[in-house]
Amino acid sequence: MDRPSPDDTVAAWFGAFHPRGTHAVAELSKYQQSIVKNYYANLDTALLQRLGEQVTDLFLAEGKKREKLWTSIAGSLAKLGVPQSRIDTVRKSDDARRLATLVQELLAKD
């Protein structure tokens, strides 16, 4: 998946919010840097776990809550590199079973 490296992400975040710009990355301790790197290294696993939980929630959700859930699911699928056309197809079907099948496919790839 084409994500920026953890170092680039931290630099961009600090550059946007720190008055001294991207030089603020040096202010992170080695421990903090390892936490950030581990977070991004395990992001796929965390997203897949979250999607599994959201499938369960989707079976029970109705109305506005269901729409908000689909928005969150679409964002997670996009972060995992699922093509937008596939995301749109699953979302338009509004079928939790189709989503569960897609999550199973993603888990099999992982």
Buried (B, 14 or more C-beta within 10 A) or exposed (E): EEEEEBEEBBBEBBBEEEEEEBEBBEEBEEEEBEEBBEEBEEBBEEBBEEBBEBBEBBEEBEEEEBEEBBEBBBEBBEEBEBEEEEBEEBBEEEEBEBBBEBBEEBEEEE
